[in-house]
Amino acid sequence: MHTLNIQKTGLTAGLLLGGWHFAWSLLVATGWAQAVYNFVLWAHMIHLPITIGPFDLTAAAVLIVMTAIVGYILGIVFAWVWNKVHRS
């Protein structure tokens, strides 16, 4: 098995999680988030009375940065464990 580059794996995971939350922030900013949320819950046959609030740039920035950092850390941990398990 190939070893994973710890920094690249962390960066990839951070970009994926941060990017996902960036996309969510765009949905909130454009007013489409409630419809997407309602569809996802409907498709999973879940009924929760939750309303998506108005867009807040500060909250969006914190969400994106924090999830990117958490993703980076999770990617590093994943690569480290992968490399330990698949040691030659």
Gaussian input, Z-matrix of N, CA and C with variables (Angstrom, degrees):
# hf/3-21g

backbone

0 1
 N
 C     1     B1
 C     2     B2     1     A1
 N     3     B3     2     A2     1     D1
 C     4     B4     3     A3     2     D2
 C     5     B5     4     A4     3     D3
 N     6     B6     5     A5     4     D4
 C     7     B7     6     A6     5     D5
 C     8     B8     7     A7     6     D6
 N     9     B9     8     A8     7     D7
 C    10    B10     9     A9     8     D8
 C    11    B11    10    A10     9     D9
 N    12    B12    11    A11    10    D10
 C    13    B13    12    A12    11    D11
 C    14    B14    13    A13    12    D12
 N    15    B15    14    A14    13    D13
 C    16    B16    15    A15    14    D14
 C    17    B17    16    A16    15    D15
 N    18    B18    17    A17    16    D16
 C    19    B19    18    A18    17    D17
 C    20    B20    19    A19    18    D18
 N    21    B21    20    A20    19    D19
 C    22    B22    21    A21    20    D20
 C    23    B23    22    A22    21    D21
 N    24    B24    23    A23    22    D22
 C    25    B25    24    A24    23    D23
 C    26    B26    25    A25    24    D24
 N    27    B27    26    A26    25    D25
 C    28    B28    27    A27    26    D26
 C    29    B29    28    A28    27    D27
 N    30    B30    29    A29    28    D28
 C    31    B31    30    A30    29    D29
 C    32    B32    31    A31    30    D30
 N    33    B33    32    A32    31    D31
 C    34    B34    33    A33    32    D32
 C    35    B35    34    A34    33    D33
 N    36    B36    35    A35    34    D34
 C    37    B37    36    A36    35    D35
 C    38    B38    37    A37    36    D36
 N    39    B39    38    A38    37    D37
 C    40    B40    39    A39    38    D38
 C    41    B41    40    A40    39    D39
 N    42    B42    41    A41    40    D40
 C    43    B43    42    A42    41    D41
 C    44    B44    43    A43    42    D42
 N    45    B45    44    A44    43    D43
 C    46    B46    45    A45    44    D44
 C    47    B47    46    A46    45    D45
 N    48    B48    47    A47    46    D46
 C    49    B49    48    A48    47    D47
 C    50    B50    49    A49    48    D48
 N    51    B51    50    A50    49    D49
 C    52    B52    51    A51    50    D50
 C    53    B53    52    A52    51    D51
 N    54    B54    53    A53    52    D52
 C    55    B55    54    A54    53    D53
 C    56    B56    55    A55    54    D54
 N    57    B57    56    A56    55    D55
 C    58    B58    57    A57    56    D56
 C    59    B59    58    A58    57    D57
 N    60    B60    59    A59    58    D58
 C    61    B61    60    A60    59    D59
 C    62    B62    61    A61    60    D60
 N    63    B63    62    A62    61    D61
 C    64    B64    63    A63    62    D62
 C    65    B65    64    A64    63    D63
 N    66    B66    65    A65    64    D64
 C    67    B67    66    A66    65    D65
 C    68    B68    67    A67    66    D66
 N    69    B69    68    A68    67    D67
 C    70    B70    69    A69    68    D68
 C    71    B71    70    A70    69    D69
 N    72    B72    71    A71    70    D70
 C    73    B73    72    A72    71    D71
 C    74    B74    73    A73    72    D72
 N    75    B75    74    A74    73    D73
 C    76    B76    75    A75    74    D74
 C    77    B77    76    A76    75    D75
 N    78    B78    77    A77    76    D76
 C    79    B79    78    A78    77    D77
 C    80    B80    79    A79    78    D78
 N    81    B81    80    A80    79    D79
 C    82    B82    81    A81    80    D80
 C    83    B83    82    A82    81    D81
 N    84    B84    83    A83    82    D82
 C    85    B85    84    A84    83    D83
 C    86    B86    85    A85    84    D84
 N    87    B87    86    A86    85    D85
 C    88    B88    87    A87    86    D86
 C    89    B89    88    A88    87    D87
 N    90    B90    89    A89    88    D88
 C    91    B91    90    A90    89    D89
 C    92    B92    91    A91    90    D90
 N    93    B93    92    A92    91    D91
 C    94    B94    93    A93    92    D92
 C    95    B95    94    A94    93    D93
 N    96    B96    95    A95    94    D94
 C    97    B97    96    A96    95    D95
 C    98    B98    97    A97    96    D96
 N    99    B99    98    A98    97    D97
 C   100   B100    99    A99    98    D98
 C   101   B101   100   A100    99    D99
 N   102   B102   101   A101   100   D100
 C   103   B103   102   A102   101   D101
 C   104   B104   103   A103   102   D102
 N   105   B105   104   A104   103   D103
 C   106   B106   105   A105   104   D104
 C   107   B107   106   A106   105   D105
 N   108   B108   107   A107   106   D106
 C   109   B109   108   A108   107   D107
 C   110   B110   109   A109   108   D108
 N   111   B111   110   A110   109   D109
 C   112   B112   111   A111   110   D110
 C   113   B113   112   A112   111   D111
 N   114   B114   113   A113   112   D112
 C   115   B115   114   A114   113   D113
 C   116   B116   115   A115   114   D114
 N   117   B117   116   A116   115   D115
 C   118   B118   117   A117   116   D116
 C   119   B119   118   A118   117   D117
 N   120   B120   119   A119   118   D118
 C   121   B121   120   A120   119   D119
 C   122   B122   121   A121   120   D120
 N   123   B123   122   A122   121   D121
 C   124   B124   123   A123   122   D122
 C   125   B125   124   A124   123   D123
 N   126   B126   125   A125   124   D124
 C   127   B127   126   A126   125   D125
 C   128   B128   127   A127   126   D126
 N   129   B129   128   A128   127   D127
 C   130   B130   129   A129   128   D128
 C   131   B131   130   A130   129   D129
 N   132   B132   131   A131   130   D130
 C   133   B133   132   A132   131   D131
 C   134   B134   133   A133   132   D132
 N   135   B135   134   A134   133   D133
 C   136   B136   135   A135   134   D134
 C   137   B137   136   A136   135   D135
 N   138   B138   137   A137   136   D136
 C   139   B139   138   A138   137   D137
 C   140   B140   139   A139   138   D138
 N   141   B141   140   A140   139   D139
 C   142   B142   141   A141   140   D140
 C   143   B143   142   A142   141   D141
 N   144   B144   143   A143   142   D142
 C   145   B145   144   A144   143   D143
 C   146   B146   145   A145   144   D144
 N   147   B147   146   A146   145   D145
 C   148   B148   147   A147   146   D146
 C   149   B149   148   A148   147   D147
 N   150   B150   149   A149   148   D148
 C   151   B151   150   A150   149   D149
 C   152   B152   151   A151   150   D150
 N   153   B153   152   A152   151   D151
 C   154   B154   153   A153   152   D152
 C   155   B155   154   A154   153   D153
 N   156   B156   155   A155   154   D154
 C   157   B157   156   A156   155   D155
 C   158   B158   157   A157   156   D156
 N   159   B159   158   A158   157   D157
 C   160   B160   159   A159   158   D158
 C   161   B161   160   A160   159   D159
 N   162   B162   161   A161   160   D160
 C   163   B163   162   A162   161   D161
 C   164   B164   163   A163   162   D162
 N   165   B165   164   A164   163   D163
 C   166   B166   165   A165   164   D164
 C   167   B167   166   A166   165   D165
 N   168   B168   167   A167   166   D166
 C   169   B169   168   A168   167   D167
 C   170   B170   169   A169   168   D168
 N   171   B171   170   A170   169   D169
 C   172   B172   171   A171   170   D170
 C   173   B173   172   A172   171   D171
 N   174   B174   173   A173   172   D172
 C   175   B175   174   A174   173   D173
 C   176   B176   175   A175   174   D174
 N   177   B177   176   A176   175   D175
 C   178   B178   177   A177   176   D176
 C   179   B179   178   A178   177   D177
 N   180   B180   179   A179   178   D178
 C   181   B181   180   A180   179   D179
 C   182   B182   181   A181   180   D180
 N   183   B183   182   A182   181   D181
 C   184   B184   183   A183   182   D182
 C   185   B185   184   A184   183   D183
 N   186   B186   185   A185   184   D184
 C   187   B187   186   A186   185   D185
 C   188   B188   187   A187   186   D186
 N   189   B189   188   A188   187   D187
 C   190   B190   189   A189   188   D188
 C   191   B191   190   A190   189   D189
 N   192   B192   191   A191   190   D190
 C   193   B193   192   A192   191   D191
 C   194   B194   193   A193   192   D192
 N   195   B195   194   A194   193   D193
 C   196   B196   195   A195   194   D194
 C   197   B197   196   A196   195   D195
 N   198   B198   197   A197   196   D196
 C   199   B199   198   A198   197   D197
 C   200   B200   199   A199   198   D198
 N   201   B201   200   A200   199   D199
 C   202   B202   201   A201   200   D200
 C   203   B203   202   A202   201   D201
 N   204   B204   203   A203   202   D202
 C   205   B205   204   A204   203   D203
 C   206   B206   205   A205   204   D204
 N   207   B207   206   A206   205   D205
 C   208   B208   207   A207   206   D206
 C   209   B209   208   A208   207   D207
 N   210   B210   209   A209   208   D208
 C   211   B211   210   A210   209   D209
 C   212   B212   211   A211   210   D210
 N   213   B213   212   A212   211   D211
 C   214   B214   213   A213   212   D212
 C   215   B215   214   A214   213   D213
 N   216   B216   215   A215   214   D214
 C   217   B217   216   A216   215   D215
 C   218   B218   217   A217   216   D216
 N   219   B219   218   A218   217   D217
 C   220   B220   219   A219   218   D218
 C   221   B221   220   A220   219   D219
 N   222   B222   221   A221   220   D220
 C   223   B223   222   A222   221   D221
 C   224   B224   223   A223   222   D222
 N   225   B225   224   A224   223   D223
 C   226   B226   225   A225   224   D224
 C   227   B227   226   A226   225   D225
 N   228   B228   227   A227   226   D226
 C   229   B229   228   A228   227   D227
 C   230   B230   229   A229   228   D228
 N   231   B231   230   A230   229   D229
 C   232   B232   231   A231   230   D230
 C   233   B233   232   A232   231   D231
 N   234   B234   233   A233   232   D232
 C   235   B235   234   A234   233   D233
 C   236   B236   235   A235   234   D234
 N   237   B237   236   A236   235   D235
 C   238   B238   237   A237   236   D236
 C   239   B239   238   A238   237   D237
 N   240   B240   239   A239   238   D238
 C   241   B241   240   A240   239   D239
 C   242   B242   241   A241   240   D240
 N   243   B243   242   A242   241   D241
 C   244   B244   243   A243   242   D242
 C   245   B245   244   A244   243   D243
 N   246   B246   245   A245   244   D244
 C   247   B247   246   A246   245   D245
 C   248   B248   247   A247   246   D246
 N   249   B249   248   A248   247   D247
 C   250   B250   249   A249   248   D248
 C   251   B251   250   A250   249   D249
 N   252   B252   251   A251   250   D250
 C   253   B253   252   A252   251   D251
 C   254   B254   253   A253   252   D252
 N   255   B255   254   A254   253   D253
 C   256   B256   255   A255   254   D254
 C   257   B257   256   A256   255   D255
 N   258   B258   257   A257   256   D256
 C   259   B259   258   A258   257   D257
 C   260   B260   259   A259   258   D258
 N   261   B261   260   A260   259   D259
 C   262   B262   261   A261   260   D260
 C   263   B263   262   A262   261   D261

   B1=1.4549
   B2=1.5250
   B3=1.2998
   B4=1.4555
   B5=1.5249
   B6=1.3148
   B7=1.4594
   B8=1.5237
   B9=1.3160
   B10=1.4585
   B11=1.5214
   B12=1.3128
   B13=1.4600
   B14=1.5239
   B15=1.3190
   B16=1.4608
   B17=1.5267
   B18=1.3196
   B19=1.4673
   B20=1.5315
   B21=1.3185
   B22=1.4684
   B23=1.5285
   B24=1.3137
   B25=1.4615
   B26=1.5189
   B27=1.3292
   B28=1.4608
   B29=1.5189
   B30=1.3258
   B31=1.4605
   B32=1.5304
   B33=1.3204
   B34=1.4642
   B35=1.5244
   B36=1.3174
   B37=1.4663
   B38=1.5246
   B39=1.3242
   B40=1.4635
   B41=1.5160
   B42=1.3340
   B43=1.4637
   B44=1.5276
   B45=1.3297
   B46=1.4611
   B47=1.5298
   B48=1.3214
   B49=1.4686
   B50=1.5221
   B51=1.3273
   B52=1.4598
   B53=1.5168
   B54=1.3253
   B55=1.4608
   B56=1.5165
   B57=1.3284
   B58=1.4581
   B59=1.5300
   B60=1.3182
   B61=1.4566
   B62=1.5309
   B63=1.3220
   B64=1.4613
   B65=1.5251
   B66=1.3328
   B67=1.4674
   B68=1.5276
   B69=1.3396
   B70=1.4634
   B71=1.5338
   B72=1.3233
   B73=1.4666
   B74=1.5215
   B75=1.3297
   B76=1.4641
   B77=1.5306
   B78=1.3279
   B79=1.4597
   B80=1.5236
   B81=1.3254
   B82=1.4603
   B83=1.5234
   B84=1.3303
   B85=1.4676
   B86=1.5245
   B87=1.3338
   B88=1.4595
   B89=1.5309
   B90=1.3340
   B91=1.4535
   B92=1.5208
   B93=1.3175
   B94=1.4585
   B95=1.5288
   B96=1.3224
   B97=1.4633
   B98=1.5238
   B99=1.3359
   B100=1.4683
   B101=1.5207
   B102=1.3330
   B103=1.4670
   B104=1.5299
   B105=1.3238
   B106=1.4717
   B107=1.5179
   B108=1.3273
   B109=1.4641
   B110=1.5301
   B111=1.3296
   B112=1.4678
   B113=1.5286
   B114=1.3271
   B115=1.4654
   B116=1.5278
   B117=1.3307
   B118=1.4689
   B119=1.5239
   B120=1.3238
   B121=1.4651
   B122=1.5268
   B123=1.3368
   B124=1.4613
   B125=1.5273
   B126=1.3407
   B127=1.4629
   B128=1.5268
   B129=1.3323
   B130=1.4626
   B131=1.5296
   B132=1.3352
   B133=1.4729
   B134=1.5268
   B135=1.3348
   B136=1.4636
   B137=1.5273
   B138=1.3310
   B139=1.4595
   B140=1.5294
   B141=1.3228
   B142=1.4613
   B143=1.5287
   B144=1.3114
   B145=1.4713
   B146=1.5368
   B147=1.3245
   B148=1.4663
   B149=1.5231
   B150=1.3188
   B151=1.4576
   B152=1.5196
   B153=1.3182
   B154=1.4588
   B155=1.5268
   B156=1.3128
   B157=1.4614
   B158=1.5187
   B159=1.3190
   B160=1.4614
   B161=1.5276
   B162=1.3164
   B163=1.4609
   B164=1.5208
   B165=1.3274
   B166=1.4657
   B167=1.5231
   B168=1.3239
   B169=1.4617
   B170=1.5267
   B171=1.3218
   B172=1.4690
   B173=1.5175
   B174=1.3326
   B175=1.4642
   B176=1.5255
   B177=1.3261
   B178=1.4658
   B179=1.5237
   B180=1.3278
   B181=1.4642
   B182=1.5231
   B183=1.3318
   B184=1.4681
   B185=1.5239
   B186=1.3357
   B187=1.4610
   B188=1.5217
   B189=1.3133
   B190=1.4628
   B191=1.5274
   B192=1.3186
   B193=1.4681
   B194=1.5303
   B195=1.3323
   B196=1.4692
   B197=1.5269
   B198=1.3325
   B199=1.4638
   B200=1.5259
   B201=1.3227
   B202=1.4674
   B203=1.5270
   B204=1.3224
   B205=1.4737
   B206=1.5283
   B207=1.3312
   B208=1.4650
   B209=1.5297
   B210=1.3183
   B211=1.4626
   B212=1.5119
   B213=1.3301
   B214=1.4598
   B215=1.5336
   B216=1.3206
   B217=1.4725
   B218=1.5330
   B219=1.3259
   B220=1.4683
   B221=1.5307
   B222=1.3247
   B223=1.4616
   B224=1.5154
   B225=1.3275
   B226=1.4672
   B227=1.5252
   B228=1.3251
   B229=1.4712
   B230=1.5259
   B231=1.3347
   B232=1.4686
   B233=1.5243
   B234=1.3330
   B235=1.4716
   B236=1.5245
   B237=1.3231
   B238=1.4657
   B239=1.5285
   B240=1.3473
   B241=1.4676
   B242=1.5247
   B243=1.3336
   B244=1.4716
   B245=1.5249
   B246=1.3234
   B247=1.4669
   B248=1.5286
   B249=1.3184
   B250=1.4608
   B251=1.5189
   B252=1.3248
   B253=1.4737
   B254=1.5310
   B255=1.3314
   B256=1.4564
   B257=1.5302
   B258=1.3015
   B259=1.4712
   B260=1.5175
   B261=1.2969
   B262=1.4866
   B263=1.5088
   A1=109.68
   A2=115.37
   A3=120.79
   A4=110.16
   A5=115.33
   A6=118.81
   A7=108.73
   A8=115.28
   A9=121.34
   A10=109.58
   A11=116.12
   A12=120.98
   A13=106.85
   A14=115.79
   A15=120.83
   A16=111.42
   A17=118.24
   A18=121.06
   A19=111.47
   A20=117.25
   A21=120.22
   A22=111.32
   A23=116.55
   A24=119.73
   A25=110.21
   A26=116.92
   A27=120.60
   A28=111.44
   A29=116.45
   A30=120.88
   A31=110.91
   A32=116.86
   A33=120.87
   A34=110.97
   A35=116.82
   A36=120.30
   A37=110.71
   A38=117.32
   A39=120.90
   A40=111.84
   A41=116.60
   A42=120.30
   A43=111.40
   A44=116.97
   A45=119.76
   A46=111.61
   A47=117.10
   A48=119.27
   A49=111.74
   A50=116.71
   A51=119.84
   A52=111.34
   A53=117.01
   A54=121.50
   A55=112.61
   A56=116.26
   A57=120.86
   A58=109.83
   A59=116.74
   A60=120.29
   A61=112.02
   A62=117.35
   A63=120.40
   A64=109.62
   A65=116.31
   A66=120.75
   A67=110.53
   A68=117.29
   A69=120.67
   A70=110.33
   A71=116.60
   A72=120.15
   A73=111.19
   A74=117.11
   A75=120.39
   A76=110.71
   A77=116.78
   A78=119.88
   A79=110.99
   A80=117.34
   A81=120.69
   A82=109.66
   A83=117.32
   A84=121.81
   A85=111.69
   A86=117.19
   A87=120.56
   A88=112.79
   A89=116.92
   A90=120.48
   A91=114.20
   A92=118.20
   A93=122.05
   A94=113.37
   A95=117.69
   A96=120.77
   A97=112.44
   A98=117.47
   A99=119.45
   A100=111.12
   A101=117.47
   A102=120.58
   A103=110.73
   A104=117.48
   A105=121.00
   A106=109.73
   A107=116.53
   A108=121.84
   A109=110.63
   A110=116.32
   A111=120.29
   A112=111.45
   A113=116.92
   A114=120.09
   A115=111.36
   A116=116.88
   A117=120.57
   A118=110.43
   A119=116.94
   A120=119.01
   A121=111.29
   A122=117.26
   A123=120.49
   A124=110.53
   A125=116.32
   A126=120.77
   A127=112.04
   A128=116.55
   A129=120.45
   A130=112.11
   A131=115.25
   A132=121.80
   A133=111.94
   A134=115.24
   A135=122.55
   A136=107.68
   A137=116.12
   A138=120.94
   A139=109.41
   A140=115.93
   A141=122.23
   A142=108.38
   A143=117.09
   A144=119.04
   A145=111.88
   A146=116.94
   A147=121.68
   A148=108.49
   A149=115.66
   A150=121.17
   A151=109.03
   A152=116.77
   A153=122.02
   A154=107.81
   A155=116.64
   A156=121.60
   A157=112.35
   A158=116.02
   A159=120.02
   A160=111.18
   A161=115.58
   A162=121.36
   A163=110.45
   A164=116.17
   A165=123.12
   A166=106.86
   A167=117.28
   A168=121.69
   A169=112.33
   A170=117.46
   A171=120.48
   A172=111.02
   A173=116.62
   A174=120.49
   A175=110.23
   A176=117.14
   A177=120.86
   A178=110.67
   A179=117.33
   A180=120.96
   A181=111.07
   A182=116.61
   A183=120.23
   A184=110.09
   A185=117.38
   A186=121.83
   A187=111.06
   A188=116.83
   A189=121.19
   A190=111.03
   A191=117.31
   A192=120.99
   A193=110.84
   A194=117.10
   A195=119.84
   A196=111.54
   A197=117.89
   A198=118.61
   A199=111.18
   A200=117.26
   A201=119.60
   A202=110.14
   A203=117.22
   A204=121.10
   A205=110.27
   A206=116.81
   A207=120.48
   A208=109.95
   A209=117.44
   A210=120.78
   A211=111.85
   A212=117.01
   A213=121.67
   A214=110.65
   A215=115.82
   A216=120.47
   A217=110.55
   A218=116.57
   A219=119.45
   A220=111.17
   A221=117.40
   A222=120.72
   A223=112.35
   A224=116.10
   A225=120.84
   A226=110.45
   A227=116.01
   A228=120.47
   A229=109.95
   A230=116.76
   A231=120.03
   A232=110.75
   A233=117.43
   A234=120.84
   A235=110.96
   A236=116.63
   A237=120.70
   A238=110.23
   A239=117.10
   A240=121.10
   A241=110.08
   A242=116.93
   A243=121.24
   A244=110.45
   A245=116.23
   A246=120.42
   A247=111.13
   A248=118.36
   A249=121.07
   A250=111.92
   A251=116.85
   A252=121.71
   A253=110.95
   A254=116.86
   A255=121.01
   A256=113.15
   A257=115.00
   A258=120.74
   A259=110.43
   A260=116.83
   A261=121.39
   A262=111.25
   D1=148.33
   D2=177.60
   D3=-80.64
   D4=147.02
   D5=173.99
   D6=-83.36
   D7=152.78
   D8=178.88
   D9=-96.15
   D10=139.84
   D11=171.87
   D12=-73.93
   D13=117.64
   D14=-173.39
   D15=-61.65
   D16=-44.26
   D17=-178.57
   D18=-66.92
   D19=-42.98
   D20=-179.59
   D21=-67.11
   D22=-38.18
   D23=178.28
   D24=-66.68
   D25=-42.14
   D26=176.65
   D27=-61.65
   D28=-44.39
   D29=179.60
   D30=-63.34
   D31=-42.10
   D32=179.52
   D33=-62.23
   D34=-48.29
   D35=179.94
   D36=-64.46
   D37=-39.89
   D38=177.91
   D39=-63.08
   D40=-42.57
   D41=178.22
   D42=-66.03
   D43=-38.32
   D44=178.66
   D45=-64.78
   D46=-49.85
   D47=-179.36
   D48=-67.91
   D49=-44.59
   D50=177.87
   D51=-63.19
   D52=-41.24
   D53=178.95
   D54=-64.28
   D55=-39.53
   D56=177.89
   D57=-60.44
   D58=-43.31
   D59=-179.28
   D60=-76.32
   D61=-26.23
   D62=170.81
   D63=-63.57
   D64=-44.11
   D65=177.98
   D66=-61.38
   D67=-41.82
   D68=177.59
   D69=-62.03
   D70=-42.41
   D71=178.56
   D72=-61.61
   D73=-38.11
   D74=176.53
   D75=-64.49
   D76=-39.82
   D77=177.30
   D78=-62.11
   D79=-41.73
   D80=178.24
   D81=-65.43
   D82=-44.86
   D83=-177.55
   D84=-62.81
   D85=-34.82
   D86=-178.13
   D87=-87.74
   D88=-7.50
   D89=-179.72
   D90=85.34
   D91=9.91
   D92=-178.63
   D93=-93.48
   D94=-9.09
   D95=-172.85
   D96=-62.44
   D97=-41.74
   D98=-177.92
   D99=-61.75
   D100=-41.49
   D101=179.71
   D102=-65.82
   D103=-41.65
   D104=178.39
   D105=-64.20
   D106=-46.16
   D107=178.75
   D108=-58.68
   D109=-47.87
   D110=179.92
   D111=-60.86
   D112=-40.45
   D113=178.84
   D114=-64.59
   D115=-46.18
   D116=-179.02
   D117=-60.22
   D118=-44.61
   D119=178.72
   D120=-65.47
   D121=-42.12
   D122=178.48
   D123=-59.69
   D124=-45.05
   D125=-178.31
   D126=-64.03
   D127=-26.89
   D128=178.43
   D129=-96.49
   D130=6.39
   D131=179.60
   D132=56.99
   D133=42.01
   D134=179.02
   D135=-113.25
   D136=138.90
   D137=179.61
   D138=-123.53
   D139=101.67
   D140=178.12
   D141=-127.64
   D142=126.45
   D143=179.69
   D144=-82.70
   D145=79.85
   D146=-179.13
   D147=-119.63
   D148=137.02
   D149=178.24
   D150=-112.65
   D151=132.07
   D152=177.08
   D153=-74.66
   D154=128.70
   D155=-177.97
   D156=-77.54
   D157=178.22
   D158=179.37
   D159=-71.47
   D160=157.37
   D161=-179.24
   D162=-66.17
   D163=136.18
   D164=176.83
   D165=-131.11
   D166=113.42
   D167=-175.36
   D168=-60.07
   D169=-40.48
   D170=179.30
   D171=-63.94
   D172=-45.99
   D173=179.51
   D174=-62.93
   D175=-40.61
   D176=179.44
   D177=-63.16
   D178=-44.26
   D179=179.88
   D180=-62.77
   D181=-44.19
   D182=178.64
   D183=-62.75
   D184=-44.06
   D185=179.33
   D186=-58.61
   D187=-47.85
   D188=-177.17
   D189=-66.00
   D190=-47.21
   D191=-177.79
   D192=-65.32
   D193=-45.73
   D194=-177.51
   D195=-65.60
   D196=-41.55
   D197=179.77
   D198=-70.12
   D199=-31.96
   D200=175.92
   D201=-65.99
   D202=-41.26
   D203=178.43
   D204=-64.72
   D205=-45.62
   D206=178.86
   D207=-62.72
   D208=-41.89
   D209=177.63
   D210=-62.19
   D211=-41.20
   D212=177.73
   D213=-60.05
   D214=-46.30
   D215=179.74
   D216=-64.49
   D217=-44.32
   D218=178.59
   D219=-62.88
   D220=-38.22
   D221=177.28
   D222=-63.84
   D223=-41.42
   D224=177.15
   D225=-61.97
   D226=-46.73
   D227=179.99
   D228=-62.70
   D229=-44.14
   D230=179.30
   D231=-59.90
   D232=-47.87
   D233=-178.77
   D234=-63.14
   D235=-40.73
   D236=179.97
   D237=-62.43
   D238=-46.63
   D239=179.05
   D240=-64.63
   D241=-44.48
   D242=178.39
   D243=-55.46
   D244=-48.24
   D245=-177.75
   D246=-65.25
   D247=-36.74
   D248=177.90
   D249=-68.12
   D250=-41.09
   D251=-178.29
   D252=-71.02
   D253=-35.43
   D254=-175.35
   D255=-102.79
   D256=28.34
   D257=178.02
   D258=-63.74
   D259=138.92
   D260=-179.74
   D261=-74.30

